[in-house]
Amino acid sequence: MPTDRIALVTGANQGMGKQVAKELVADGLTVYLGSRDLTRGEKAAADIGDGAVAIQLDVTDVGSIARAAERIREEAGRLDLLVNNAAISTTRTDVRDMAELRASGQPSVVSLDEVRAVWEVNVFGVLAVYQAMLPLLRESSDARIVNVTSAQGSLTTMADPAFPFHTTFEPVYSASKTALNAVTLSMMIELEGTDIKVNLVSPGFANTALVNFEGTESVEDACREVVRVARLGPDGATGTFTLWEGVHLPW
């Protein structure tokens, strides 16, 4: 295993996670591509090339997370960068477009099972990975955690009637990102007295499966802020909530 920086990107077999991993590998990092389906992760790693390592990681399965942490410990001995990217917007497969998804997600009609399933990935999954990987991050002299959220998780932004997407706030995906922001803040506070940096990033509106391929930006453009923050060195900012390029978002 190379002695350069070691990274783990969750949900890295496709979309923005794969692109972030690709760019970090190009920087010389060894990047573990967390993938619920190992076969898909291995394909993504092969596409990226040397430096990309597929690892089976289902953020809703504590056993899977523990095995991934143990493998990283055995092979690398530490973790320098954790990018919590894995997320879902729905578990439904019968939704035709985002308009239908938003209509079905209104608080008066939404399925509570759907809310729980999305939060299991977007909120509890991030916390579970954090808990498992923190001992490895403590072994690094320059560790950073980047949690990928959404501007839709900003209560200040979404509460403004003048905001163009004000009416799209719902208790499934949007509120899961608000909860993720709160969990990230707790991580920031817990690690204030340590050398481990924590950042919260809102990417662009990527044209990926997460939004039924209705996004307005390429994957490369949408993940720019995630990559920028992931590249920050030991003197780089911590405790931030930003979008491209370093623009601070209100909580």
C-alpha positions as CSV (number, residue, x, y, z in Angstrom):
1,M,0.0,0.0,0.0
2,P,1.4,3.4,-0.9
3,T,2.4,5.8,1.9
4,D,0.6,8.8,0.5
5,R,-2.8,10.0,1.7
6,I,-5.5,7.4,2.2
7,A,-9.1,8.2,1.5
8,L,-12.5,6.6,1.7
9,V,-15.4,7.8,-0.4
10,T,-18.8,6.3,0.2
11,G,-21.2,5.7,-2.6
12,A,-18.3,5.9,-5.0
13,N,-19.3,3.4,-7.7
14,Q,-21.2,6.0,-9.7
15,G,-22.1,9.6,-10.0
16,M,-20.4,12.3,-8.0
17,G,-18.8,9.8,-5.6
18,K,-17.0,8.1,-8.5
19,Q,-15.9,11.5,-9.9
20,V,-14.6,12.7,-6.5
21,A,-12.6,9.4,-6.2
22,K,-11.2,9.8,-9.8
23,E,-9.9,13.3,-9.1
24,L,-8.4,12.3,-5.7
25,V,-6.7,9.4,-7.3
26,A,-5.3,11.7,-10.0
27,D,-3.8,13.8,-7.1
28,G,-1.9,10.7,-5.9
29,L,-4.2,9.5,-3.2
30,T,-5.1,5.9,-2.6
31,V,-8.9,5.9,-2.6
32,Y,-11.1,3.2,-1.2
33,L,-14.4,3.3,-3.3
34,G,-17.2,2.4,-0.9
35,S,-19.8,0.5,-2.8
36,R,-22.8,-1.5,-1.5
37,D,-22.4,-3.8,-4.5
38,L,-18.8,-4.9,-4.6
39,T,-18.9,-5.9,-8.3
40,R,-20.0,-2.4,-9.3
41,G,-17.3,-0.9,-7.1
42,E,-14.7,-3.1,-8.7
43,K,-15.8,-1.9,-12.1
44,A,-15.6,1.7,-11.0
45,A,-12.1,1.1,-9.6
46,A,-11.0,-0.5,-12.9
47,D,-12.4,2.5,-14.8
48,I,-10.4,4.9,-12.6
49,G,-7.2,2.8,-12.5
50,D,-4.2,2.5,-10.2
51,G,-4.9,4.0,-6.8
52,A,-8.6,3.2,-6.7
53,V,-9.5,0.3,-4.5
54,A,-13.0,-1.1,-4.3
55,I,-14.4,-2.0,-0.9
56,Q,-17.8,-3.4,0.0
57,L,-19.6,-0.9,2.2
58,D,-23.3,-0.6,2.8
59,V,-23.8,2.4,5.1
60,T,-27.0,0.9,6.5
61,D,-25.2,-2.3,7.6
62,V,-23.0,-2.0,10.7
63,G,-21.3,-5.3,9.9
64,S,-20.4,-4.1,6.5
65,I,-19.1,-0.8,7.9
66,A,-17.0,-2.6,10.6
67,R,-15.5,-5.0,8.0
68,A,-14.6,-2.1,5.8
69,A,-12.9,-0.3,8.7
70,E,-11.0,-3.4,9.6
71,R,-9.8,-3.9,6.1
72,I,-8.5,-0.3,5.8
73,R,-6.8,-0.7,9.2
74,E,-5.1,-3.9,8.0
75,E,-4.0,-2.5,4.6
76,A,-3.3,1.1,5.4
77,G,-3.2,1.5,9.1
78,R,-5.0,4.9,9.1
79,L,-7.4,7.1,7.2
80,D,-6.5,10.6,6.2
81,L,-9.7,11.6,4.4
82,L,-13.3,10.5,4.7
83,V,-15.9,11.7,2.2
84,N,-19.4,10.8,3.3
85,N,-21.1,11.0,-0.1
86,A,-23.5,8.0,-0.2
87,A,-27.1,9.3,-0.3
88,I,-30.5,8.5,-1.8
89,S,-33.5,10.6,-2.6
90,T,-36.1,7.8,-2.6
91,T,-36.4,4.0,-2.5
92,R,-39.3,4.1,-5.1
93,T,-38.8,2.8,-8.6
94,D,-42.1,3.8,-10.0
95,V,-41.6,7.6,-9.9
96,R,-41.6,9.2,-13.4
97,D,-40.0,12.5,-12.6
98,M,-39.0,14.9,-9.8
99,A,-42.3,16.6,-9.8
100,E,-44.1,13.4,-9.0
101,L,-41.5,12.6,-6.3
102,R,-42.0,15.9,-4.6
103,A,-45.8,15.6,-4.7
104,S,-45.6,12.1,-3.1
105,G,-43.2,13.5,-0.5
106,Q,-45.5,16.2,1.0
107,P,-45.8,15.8,4.8
108,S,-49.5,15.2,4.6
109,V,-49.2,12.1,2.4
110,V,-45.6,10.8,2.5
111,S,-45.0,7.2,3.6
112,L,-43.3,7.0,6.9
113,D,-41.5,3.9,5.7
114,E,-40.0,6.0,2.9
115,V,-38.9,8.7,5.3
116,R,-37.2,6.1,7.5
117,A,-35.5,4.4,4.6
118,V,-34.0,7.6,3.2
119,W,-32.9,8.9,6.6
120,E,-31.3,5.5,7.3
121,V,-28.8,6.2,4.4
122,N,-28.5,10.0,4.5
123,V,-28.4,10.5,8.3
124,F,-27.8,7.4,10.3
125,G,-25.5,5.9,7.7
126,V,-23.2,8.9,7.9
127,L,-23.1,8.7,11.7
128,A,-22.4,5.0,11.6
129,V,-19.5,5.4,9.2
130,Y,-18.1,8.3,11.3
131,Q,-18.1,6.2,14.4
132,A,-16.4,3.3,12.7
133,M,-13.8,5.3,10.9
134,L,-12.9,7.9,13.6
135,P,-10.3,5.6,15.2
136,L,-8.5,5.4,11.8
137,L,-8.7,9.1,11.3
138,R,-7.1,9.6,14.7
139,E,-4.1,7.7,13.4
140,S,-3.5,10.4,10.8
141,S,-1.5,13.5,11.2
142,D,-3.7,15.4,8.8
143,A,-7.3,14.0,8.8
144,R,-10.3,15.6,7.3
145,I,-14.0,14.6,7.1
146,V,-16.1,16.0,4.3
147,N,-19.9,15.4,4.5
148,V,-21.8,15.9,1.3
149,T,-25.1,17.6,2.0
150,S,-27.5,19.9,0.0
151,A,-28.4,23.5,0.0
152,Q,-31.9,22.2,0.5
153,G,-30.8,21.2,4.0
154,S,-30.3,24.9,5.0
155,L,-33.3,25.9,7.1
156,T,-32.5,29.6,6.7
157,T,-32.4,29.3,2.9
158,M,-35.4,27.1,2.5
159,A,-37.6,29.1,4.9
160,D,-37.3,32.2,2.7
161,P,-40.4,32.4,0.4
162,A,-38.3,34.3,-2.1
163,F,-36.0,31.3,-2.6
164,P,-36.8,29.6,-5.9
165,F,-36.9,26.1,-4.4
166,H,-38.8,27.1,-1.2
167,T,-41.8,25.0,-2.0
168,T,-39.7,21.9,-2.7
169,F,-38.7,21.4,1.0
170,E,-40.2,18.1,2.2
171,P,-39.6,15.6,5.1
172,V,-37.8,12.9,3.0
173,Y,-34.7,14.1,1.2
174,S,-34.6,17.8,2.1
175,A,-35.2,17.3,5.8
176,S,-32.7,14.4,5.9
177,K,-30.1,16.8,4.7
178,T,-31.1,19.2,7.5
179,A,-30.7,16.4,10.0
180,L,-27.3,15.6,8.4
181,N,-26.2,19.2,8.8
182,A,-27.1,19.0,12.5
183,V,-25.2,15.7,12.9
184,T,-22.2,17.3,11.2
185,L,-22.3,20.2,13.5
186,S,-22.2,17.8,16.4
187,M,-19.1,16.2,14.8
188,M,-17.5,19.6,14.4
189,I,-18.1,20.4,18.0
190,E,-16.8,17.1,19.2
191,L,-13.6,17.4,17.3
192,E,-12.9,21.1,17.9
193,G,-10.1,20.3,20.3
194,T,-8.4,17.8,17.9
195,D,-6.4,18.0,14.6
196,I,-9.3,16.4,12.7
197,K,-11.0,18.9,10.4
198,V,-14.7,18.6,9.5
199,N,-16.4,20.3,6.6
200,L,-20.0,20.3,5.2
201,V,-20.3,20.8,1.4
202,S,-23.3,21.4,-0.8
203,P,-22.4,20.3,-4.4
204,G,-24.1,21.5,-7.5
205,F,-27.3,20.1,-9.0
206,A,-25.7,17.2,-10.7
207,N,-27.3,15.3,-13.5
208,T,-27.2,11.9,-11.7
209,A,-29.6,9.1,-10.7
210,L,-30.2,10.8,-7.4
211,V,-32.4,13.3,-9.1
212,N,-33.7,11.1,-11.9
213,F,-31.1,12.6,-14.3
214,E,-32.9,16.0,-14.2
215,G,-29.9,17.9,-12.8
216,T,-28.6,21.0,-14.5
217,E,-24.8,20.5,-14.1
218,S,-22.4,17.9,-15.2
219,V,-21.0,15.6,-12.5
220,E,-17.6,17.2,-13.0
221,D,-18.9,20.7,-12.3
222,A,-21.2,19.7,-9.5
223,C,-18.5,18.0,-7.4
224,R,-16.0,20.8,-7.7
225,E,-16.6,22.1,-4.1
226,V,-16.4,18.6,-2.7
227,V,-13.0,18.1,-4.4
228,R,-11.8,21.6,-3.4
229,V,-12.5,21.0,0.3
230,A,-11.2,17.5,0.2
231,R,-7.9,18.8,-1.1
232,L,-7.4,21.3,1.8
233,G,-4.2,20.8,3.8
234,P,-3.7,20.9,7.5
235,D,-4.0,24.6,7.6
236,G,-7.2,24.6,5.6
237,A,-10.5,25.7,7.1
238,T,-12.7,23.5,9.3
239,G,-16.2,23.9,10.6
240,T,-17.5,25.3,7.3
241,F,-20.7,24.8,5.3
242,T,-20.0,25.9,1.7
243,L,-20.8,25.6,-1.9
244,W,-18.7,26.4,-5.0
245,E,-16.4,28.2,-4.7
246,G,-16.0,28.5,-1.0
247,V,-19.3,30.4,-0.6
248,H,-20.7,30.1,2.9
249,L,-24.2,28.8,3.3
250,P,-26.4,29.6,6.3
251,W,-27.4,26.8,8.6
